[in-house]
């Protein structure tokens, strides 16, 4: 144990010389040594780490940073592809017949009402046209005069034929009488009672009538051919005149407007006193109880919807088979029209203009790589898609090829594989980007 030292002695004998404390080397503490090494070797590592983190956080060119909550992702998979097209169609009459005014005139009486069921020949309205009535009367008189002249020509032909036949009959009679006289004279000549000269005169007379009969028969044969040809021409002329007369009379009858066939009268709004010109449409007749469906379809399907395609109409609880009967090639406002007919009678109660849902079958069901049909197709058109990378922190745009589509599915024909995860939400915000950074 150290001995205690008095204060006096400590103050006098143990005090070091001036400056001795400052010259003594004090060793550094362990903490300071560690701190110096950390600053020397760790600072570059920290700087490098910060630079790498900044590079990761700053998006590359053509990259857009998006939130995971904004995305909808679906997986490419092999599944049955249902090749059909749902459309909304409108009920229309199977047959529509338009009614035109054949002759102009003023409406004097309206008999039928719009929407009424009519039979063929029913009177719809009466027109008046005084000038037409005068023209018809004058034309009828002219035709009647021409028919009279034709009848006179036929009478002349008949009289000529009768005269020739009478002459031919007389020639036959005269020949027969001359031959009998000649026979008697020849018998008397054989008995010595007639001279040769007298018999010769009877022979000459018989020869004359024979030649005359032959000439008349030849002339009658030729005349009959000419008369037949003239008779046919006269008959044709008479027929034309009678047809003209029927036309003239029908033009007057056309002032009475009649239903051309059975059905329901629509778009018929004539009023008494209304003036009509020839060719004006006055209404139409729709087939009653016979309907078709008219569907307006996106032009994308113009090459795939064809006559004969099968379809199914949804009429409440009833599914009715249908067939595409006509496809209009004209495209209006991006749509074309197809007409479909019922394979069996539709239920009662259908009304013109009623809307009906139907599915048109475009092909047979088969397995294919499919993706959901959604908003992503609006901007991409089925030519590209954003495929998720592993880890779901990024997505890259890849080119794809697509085939058929229905409201739920899109057929993938190239660029994607079974199991690929694809963004199927809208691409409208990504049009100008090929990479997405997802956080």
C-alpha positions in Angstrom: 0.0 0.0 0.0 1.2 3.4 -0.9 2.2 5.7 1.9 0.2 8.8 2.4 1.9 11.9 1.3 1.4 15.2 3.0 0.0 18.1 1.1 3.1 20.2 1.7 5.5 17.7 0.5 3.4 16.9 -2.6 3.3 20.5 -3.6 7.1 20.9 -3.4 8.9 17.7 -4.3 6.5 15.9 -6.8 5.5 18.7 -9.3 6.9 18.1 -12.7 8.9 20.6 -14.7 7.0 23.0 -16.9 5.8 21.5 -20.4 6.4 17.9 -19.4 2.6 16.8 -19.7 2.2 18.1 -23.3 5.3 16.1 -24.6 3.8 12.8 -23.4 2.3 10.5 -26.2 -1.3 9.5 -25.5 -2.4 6.3 -27.4 -5.8 6.6 -29.4 -8.8 4.8 -28.1 -10.2 1.7 -29.9 -13.4 3.4 -30.8 -11.6 6.1 -32.7 -9.6 3.6 -34.6 -12.7 1.7 -35.7 -14.4 5.0 -36.7 -11.4 6.0 -38.9 -11.3 2.6 -40.7 -15.1 2.7 -41.3 -14.9 6.2 -42.8 -11.9 5.3 -45.0 -13.3 2.0 -46.5 -17.1 2.3 -46.0 -17.7 5.7 -47.6 -17.0 4.5 -51.2 -19.3 1.5 -50.6 -22.1 3.7 -49.4 -21.6 6.1 -52.3 -21.8 3.2 -54.8 -24.9 1.8 -53.1 -26.6 5.2 -53.3 -25.7 5.5 -57.0 -27.1 2.0 -57.7 -30.3 2.7 -55.8 -30.7 6.0 -57.7 -30.2 4.2 -61.0 -32.8 1.6 -60.0 -35.3 4.3 -59.0 -34.9 6.5 -62.1 -36.9 4.9 -65.0 -35.1 4.1 -68.2 -36.1 5.8 -71.5 -39.5 4.5 -72.8 -40.5 3.3 -69.3 -43.5 4.4 -67.3 -43.9 3.9 -63.6 -47.4 2.5 -62.7 -49.1 1.3 -59.6 -50.0 -2.3 -59.1 -53.5 -1.3 -58.1 -54.1 0.2 -61.5 -53.4 -3.1 -63.4 -55.5 -6.1 -64.2 -53.5 -9.2 -65.1 -54.6 -12.4 -66.8 -52.8 -15.6 -67.7 -52.6 -17.0 -71.2 -54.1 -20.5 -71.2 -55.3 -23.2 -73.5 -59.1 -23.4 -73.4 -62.1 -24.1 -75.6 -62.6 -21.1 -77.9 -66.3 -20.4 -78.5 -66.6 -18.9 -81.9 -69.8 -16.9 -81.8 -71.0 -13.3 -82.1 -73.7 -11.8 -79.8 -75.7 -9.1 -81.4 -78.9 -7.2 -80.7 -81.4 -7.5 -83.6 -84.7 -5.8 -84.5 -87.9 -7.6 -85.5 -88.9 -6.7 -89.0 -91.6 -8.1 -91.4 -90.3 -11.0 -93.5 -91.8 -9.4 -96.7 -92.5 -5.7 -97.3 -94.5 -4.5 -100.3 -94.6 -0.8 -101.1 -97.7 0.8 -102.5 -97.3 3.5 -105.1 -99.7 5.8 -106.8 -99.9 4.6 -110.4 -101.8 7.6 -111.6 -101.8 11.1 -110.1 -104.8 12.7 -108.8 -106.5 14.2 -105.8 -107.6 12.0 -102.8 -111.4 12.1 -102.7 -111.9 9.4 -100.1 -109.7 7.4 -97.6 -111.2 4.0 -96.9 -108.6 2.1 -95.0 -106.8 3.0 -91.8 -103.1 2.8 -91.0 -102.2 -0.4 -89.2 -105.3 -2.3 -90.4 -105.2 -5.8 -91.7 -106.2 -5.9 -95.4 -106.9 -8.5 -98.0 -105.7 -8.5 -101.6 -108.0 -6.2 -103.6 -109.4 -4.2 -100.7 -110.0 -0.6 -101.5 -107.7 1.8 -99.7 -108.6 5.1 -101.2 -110.2 6.8 -104.2 -108.6 9.5 -106.4 -110.1 11.9 -108.9 -108.5 13.1 -112.1 -110.9 14.8 -114.6 -108.3 15.2 -117.2 -107.4 11.6 -117.1 -111.0 10.6 -117.5 -111.3 12.8 -120.6 -108.1 11.3 -122.1 -109.4 7.8 -121.4 -112.7 8.4 -123.1 -111.0 9.8 -126.2 -108.5 7.0 -126.3 -111.3 4.4 -126.0 -113.1 5.9 -128.9 -110.0 5.7 -131.1 -109.3 2.1 -130.2 -112.9 1.2 -130.9 -112.6 2.7 -134.3 -109.4 0.8 -135.0 -111.0 -2.4 -133.8 -113.8 -1.8 -136.3 -111.3 -1.4 -139.2 -109.6 -4.6 -138.2 -113.0 -6.4 -138.1 -113.7 -5.1 -141.7 -110.3 -6.5 -142.9 -111.2 -9.9 -141.4 -114.6 -9.7 -143.1 -113.0 -8.9 -146.5 -110.6 -11.9 -146.1 -113.5 -14.2 -145.3 -115.6 -13.0 -148.3 -112.6 -13.5 -150.6 -112.2 -17.0 -149.4 -115.9 -17.7 -149.8 -115.9 -16.5 -153.4 -112.8 -18.6 -154.3 -114.3 -21.7 -152.7 -117.6 -21.0 -154.7 -115.7 -20.7 -157.9 -113.8 -23.9 -157.1 -117.1 -25.8 -156.5 -118.6 -24.6 -159.7 -115.5 -25.7 -161.6 -115.7 -29.1 -160.1 -119.4 -29.3 -161.1 -118.8 -28.2 -164.6 -115.9 -30.7 -165.0 -118.1 -33.5 -163.7 -120.9 -32.5 -166.1 -118.5 -32.3 -169.1 -117.0 -35.7 -168.3 -120.5 -37.3 -168.2 -121.5 -35.7 -171.6 -118.2 -36.9 -173.0 -118.8 -40.4 -171.8 -122.3 -40.5 -173.4 -121.0 -39.1 -176.7 -118.2 -41.7 -176.7 -120.8 -44.5 -176.3 -122.9 -43.1 -179.1 -119.8 -42.7 -181.3 -119.1 -46.4 -180.8 -122.6 -47.2 -181.9 -122.2 -45.0 -185.0 -124.5 -42.3 -183.9 -121.9 -39.5 -183.2 -119.2 -38.2 -185.5 -115.6 -37.8 -184.4 -115.8 -34.0 -184.6 -118.7 -33.9 -182.2 -117.0 -36.2 -179.7 -113.8 -34.1 -179.9 -115.7 -30.9 -179.0 -117.0 -32.6 -175.8 -113.5 -33.8 -175.0 -112.1 -30.3 -175.4 -114.8 -28.9 -173.1 -113.9 -31.5 -170.4 -110.2 -30.7 -170.7 -111.0 -27.0 -170.3 -112.9 -27.5 -167.0 -110.1 -29.8 -165.7 -107.5 -27.2 -166.3 -109.7 -24.5 -164.8 -110.2 -26.6 -161.8 -106.5 -27.1 -161.4 -105.7 -23.4 -161.7 -108.4 -22.6 -159.1 -107.1 -25.1 -156.7 -103.5 -23.8 -157.0 -104.8 -20.2 -156.6 -106.8 -21.1 -153.6 -103.9 -22.9 -152.0 -101.7 -19.8 -152.4 -104.5 -17.4 -151.3 -105.1 -19.5 -148.2 -101.5 -19.1 -147.2 -101.6 -15.4 -147.7 -105.0 -15.2 -146.0 -103.7 -17.1 -143.0 -100.7 -14.8 -142.6 -103.0 -11.8 -143.0 -105.4 -13.3 -140.5 -102.7 -13.8 -137.9 -101.6 -10.2 -138.4 -105.1 -9.0 -138.0 -105.5 -11.1 -134.9 -102.3 -9.7 -133.4 -103.4 -6.1 -134.3 -106.8 -6.8 -132.6 -105.0 -8.2 -129.6 -102.7 -5.2 -129.3 -105.7 -2.9 -129.6 -107.6 -4.8 -126.9 -104.5 -4.7 -124.7 -104.2 -0.9 -125.3 -107.9 -0.7 -124.4 -107.2 -2.6 -121.2 -104.3 -0.3 -120.3 -106.5 2.7 -120.9 -109.2 1.3 -118.8 -106.8 0.2 -116.1 -105.3 3.8 -116.0 -108.8 4.9 -115.0 -109.2 2.0 -112.6 -105.8 3.1 -111.0 -107.7 6.0 -109.5 -109.0 3.4 -107.1 -106.1 2.4 -104.8 -106.2 -1.2 -103.7 -104.2 -3.6 -101.6 -101.8 -5.7 -103.8 -101.8 -8.6 -101.3 -102.8 -9.7 -97.8 -101.0 -8.1 -94.8 -100.9 -5.2 -92.4 -101.1 -1.7 -93.9 -98.5 0.6 -92.4 -97.1 4.1 -93.2 -100.5 4.9 -94.7 -101.3 8.6 -93.9 -103.4 9.8 -96.9 -105.8 12.7 -96.2 -108.8 13.8 -98.3 -107.9 16.6 -100.7 -104.2 15.6 -100.8 -102.6 15.7 -104.3 -100.6 12.8 -105.5 -98.2 12.4 -108.4 -97.7 9.2 -110.3 -95.1 7.1 -108.5 -95.6 8.7 -105.0 -95.4 6.2 -102.2 -98.5 6.0 -100.2 -97.8 3.2 -97.8 -96.6 -0.4 -97.4 -98.0 -3.8 -96.6 -96.1 -6.0 -94.1 -96.4 -9.7 -94.0 -98.5 -10.6 -91.0 -97.2 -13.3 -88.7 -94.0 -13.7 -90.8 -91.0 -12.0 -89.4 -87.2 -11.8 -89.7 -84.5 -10.2 -87.6 -82.3 -7.3 -88.8 -78.9 -7.1 -87.0 -76.4 -4.3 -87.4 -72.9 -5.8 -86.9 -69.4 -4.3 -86.5 -67.6 -4.2 -89.9 -64.8 -6.3 -88.2 -67.0 -9.4 -88.8 -68.0 -8.6 -92.4 -65.8 -11.3 -93.9 -67.0 -13.9 -91.4 -70.8 -13.6 -91.4 -72.1 -15.4 -94.5 -75.4 -16.6 -95.8 -76.3 -19.9 -94.2 -74.6 -19.3 -90.8 -76.5 -20.6 -87.9 -77.8 -18.5 -85.0 -80.0 -18.7 -81.9 -82.5 -16.0 -80.8 -83.3 -15.5 -77.2 -87.1 -14.8 -76.8 -87.7 -14.8 -73.1 -87.6 -18.4 -72.0 -87.5 -19.7 -75.6 -84.4 -20.3 -77.8 -85.3 -20.3 -81.4 -82.9 -21.5 -84.2 -82.3 -19.0 -87.0 -80.3 -18.8 -90.3 -78.5 -15.9 -91.9 -80.5 -15.3 -95.1 -78.9 -12.1 -96.4 -75.8 -10.0 -95.8 -75.8 -6.4 -97.0 -72.2 -5.5 -98.1 -72.7 -1.8 -97.5 -70.9 -0.4 -94.4 -72.5 2.5 -92.7 -71.0 4.1 -89.6 -68.7 1.1 -89.2 -71.5 -1.4 -89.3 -73.2 -3.7 -91.9 -76.6 -5.3 -91.8 -77.5 -9.0 -91.8 -81.0 -10.5 -92.1 -81.9 -13.7 -90.3 -85.0 -15.9 -90.8 -86.6 -18.2 -88.2 -86.1 -21.9 -88.8 -89.6 -22.6 -87.3 -92.6 -20.3 -86.7 -91.8 -17.7 -84.0 -94.1 -17.3 -81.0 -97.2 -15.1 -81.3 -96.9 -11.6 -80.0 -93.8 -10.4 -81.9 -94.0 -6.8 -83.0 -92.2 -4.8 -85.6 -89.3 -2.9 -84.1 -89.0 -5.1 -81.0 -85.4 -5.8 -79.9 -84.1 -9.4 -79.6 -80.8 -10.8 -78.4 -79.2 -13.5 -80.6 -75.9 -15.3 -81.0 -74.5 -16.0 -84.5 -72.3 -19.1 -84.6 -69.2 -18.3 -86.7 -67.3 -21.6 -86.4 -66.9 -24.8 -84.4 -65.7 -24.8 -80.8 -62.0 -25.8 -80.6 -59.1 -25.4 -78.1 -56.7 -22.5 -78.5 -54.5 -20.1 -76.5 -56.9 -17.4 -75.2 -56.9 -14.2 -73.3 -59.8 -12.3 -71.9 -61.4 -9.9 -74.4 -61.2 -6.5 -72.6 -60.2 -2.9 -72.6 -56.6 -3.6 -73.6 -57.7 -4.4 -77.1 -59.0 -0.9 -77.8 -55.5 0.6 -77.9 -53.5 -2.4 -79.0 -55.9 -3.8 -81.6 -54.6 -7.3 -80.6 -51.2 -6.6 -82.2 -49.2 -6.1 -78.9 -49.4 -6.9 -75.2 -47.6 -6.1 -72.0 -46.2 -9.3 -70.5 -45.3 -9.3 -66.8 -41.7 -10.1 -65.9 -40.8 -12.5 -63.0 -41.4 -10.9 -59.7 -44.2 -8.7 -61.1 -42.1 -5.5 -60.8 -42.1 -4.8 -64.5 -43.8 -5.5 -67.8 -42.5 -5.4 -71.4 -44.5 -4.8 -74.6 -44.3 -7.7 -77.0 -45.7 -8.1 -80.5 -48.4 -10.7 -80.8 -50.8 -12.0 -83.5 -54.4 -12.6 -82.7 -57.2 -14.5 -84.5 -60.8 -14.8 -83.8 -62.6 -13.2 -80.9 -65.8 -13.3 -79.0 -67.1 -11.1 -76.2 -65.2 -13.1 -73.6 -62.1 -14.4 -75.4 -59.4 -13.5 -77.9 -57.6 -16.2 -79.8 -53.8 -15.8 -79.5 -52.0 -17.2 -82.6 -48.5 -16.0 -82.0 -46.1 -14.1 -79.6 -47.4 -15.5 -76.3 -47.2 -18.9 -74.6 -49.3 -20.8 -72.2 -48.8 -19.4 -68.7 -47.6 -15.9 -69.7 -49.1 -13.3 -67.5 -50.5 -10.3 -69.5 -51.9 -7.0 -68.5 -55.5 -6.8 -69.7 -56.6 -3.5 -68.3 -56.7 -0.4 -70.6 -53.6 0.6 -72.5 -54.7 4.1 -73.2 -52.1 5.5 -70.8 -49.3 3.3 -72.2 -49.6 4.0 -75.9 -46.1 5.6 -76.1 -44.3 3.3 -73.8 -42.8 -0.2 -74.2 -41.8 -0.9 -70.6 -43.7 -0.5 -67.3 -42.1 -0.2 -63.9 -44.6 -1.6 -61.4 -44.6 -0.5 -57.7 
